């Protein structure tokens, strides 16, 4: 028996219209992208030098070289120095040659604490030009 009120024929296939669902999904995607908070990475700000040219050092000017070994021993002028006497040695060498810069050469395996101590000692000794050299 055939029903009257359905208005369909037996061969019609029912299909779900996906267009409104896709519209809602895309609107939600846009909403989440716009409202997402982006995490800012915390790091150190590095002050780049104004000049792109490297600073040339006068070859006639002798430098005060402070080496830090892999076992955190400090060497000034090819001799071992106690960490408490670093400032006094740098002051003595700076008094002999006031224009000489201090160059710190830390070993890659040395502690940062030792390098900072040498850097601070050089600044306290009154040296204005202190730089780091890579091994």
PyMOL commands that set and color helices and strands:
alter all, ss='L'
color gray80, all
select helices_A, chain A and resi 19-35+83-96+112-124
alter helices_A, ss='H'
color red, helices_A
select strands_A, chain A and resi 64-68+74-76+79-81+102-106+130-132
alter strands_A, ss='S'
color yellow, strands_A
deselect
rebuild
show_as cartoon
